Amino acid sequence: MTRTTLPPRWVRSSYSDSNGGDCVEWAPEHATTTGIVPVRDSKSPDGPVLTVSATAFAGLVTLARSAAL
């Protein structure tokens, strides 16, 4: 049996700017499957991807929620 690795399905963060500004995307299905959360800039989909643990990502979300935007 051959296993095919599909590219992650990227989801734009609800904290992203709707005017094309700060656009952060993450791949929740990949995170659920592996425990590793990939994060990227949606304006540069072929650019680098930051990968963090689920715990670290939860910390980033907590920080974003508490920050004065």
C-alpha positions in Angstrom: 0.0 0.0 0.0 1.3 3.4 -0.9 0.7 6.3 1.5 0.3 9.7 0.0 1.0 12.8 2.0 -1.4 15.6 1.2 -0.5 19.2 1.8 -2.1 20.7 4.9 -5.4 22.5 4.6 -4.6 26.0 5.8 -7.1 28.1 7.8 -6.8 31.9 8.3 -6.7 32.9 11.9 -9.7 34.8 13.2 -7.2 37.4 14.5 -6.0 38.2 11.0 -6.7 41.6 9.4 -9.5 41.3 6.8 -7.8 44.0 4.7 -4.9 41.9 3.6 -2.7 43.0 6.5 -1.6 40.7 9.2 -2.7 37.3 7.8 -1.7 34.3 9.8 -2.8 30.8 8.7 -2.5 27.5 10.5 -3.3 23.9 9.7 -5.6 22.5 12.4 -6.1 19.0 10.9 -2.3 18.5 10.7 -2.1 19.7 14.3 -4.7 17.2 15.4 -3.0 14.4 13.7 0.6 15.1 14.7 0.5 17.4 17.7 2.7 19.9 15.7 1.0 23.1 14.5 2.3 24.6 11.3 1.9 28.4 11.0 2.6 30.6 7.9 2.0 34.1 6.5 -0.9 33.8 4.0 0.7 36.5 1.8 3.7 34.2 1.3 2.2 30.7 0.9 5.4 29.3 -0.6 7.5 30.9 2.1 8.7 29.5 5.4 6.5 27.7 7.8 6.9 27.9 11.5 6.1 24.7 13.4 5.3 24.7 17.1 4.0 22.3 19.6 0.3 22.4 20.4 1.2 23.7 23.9 3.2 26.6 22.4 0.5 27.4 19.9 -2.1 27.5 22.8 0.2 30.0 24.5 0.4 32.2 21.3 -3.4 32.2 21.1 -3.7 33.2 24.8 -1.2 36.0 24.2 -3.2 37.2 21.1 -6.4 37.2 23.1 -5.0 39.2 25.9 -3.1 41.8 23.7 -4.6 45.2 23.2 -5.1 45.3 19.4 
